[in-house]
Amino acid sequence: GGGPCQDLINADLSGRNLEGVDFTGVNMDCANLDRTRLKGAKFVGVSGDGATFRSADALGVDFLEAALVGADFRGADLRNAIFEAAVVESSSFASAKLAGSNFNEAVLSGSDFR
């Protein structure tokens, strides 16, 4: 979980198995999580502006109240993901799998869902 000194800004975590990891409260601005296995991971309250999740396996991931402005989720499997009260404006969800995802009260302005 997060707390003081929890900083993964610009981290390259691409292609790793991070299934079920709890990133709650961590600063992940501009982190690279492309092609990462994130099934069941928690990103509650995370700052992840500009982070990339391209083609990630993010089934059931919890992004509750996360700040993900300008994030890139192109091609990610986000089925059953929770984006409740998250700020994901200007983000790309092009070609992402979103069935069952929860975007209640999320800020989505400028985001791409093609």
Steps between C-alpha positions, in 0.01 A plus 500: 500500500585867481630747748809716530774420250271289283613628161501318168510808275628402153546136614526239224290208619413382150446130440515404869265283702352733762180305548324596824759764605370786716622837367257700717610863535818461293613774258531329162500805272636408155563137603511235225277200574462386139432124455503459880292237683298705748200273556344590837754775580400809701577854385271672752578871527803464274644796313569358153483798268651408163546134599473235227313170532503401131395135447511436877306210653310714751192286560321618815755768589387760756572862396261648759562877538820479293636801308586370151490810279640425156546128573523253211292181531497413128439129446489422875267238648310712755196277538338546842748777590392766749551863398244635746567869586828484302628790291589348161446802276692521172583128523489240223291185531510423125456125433491426876267231635267680743208260557377520858724795592371758749544868405249642753585864581823479294625809316536388136505826302723486193556123527501276192284184505522407129 
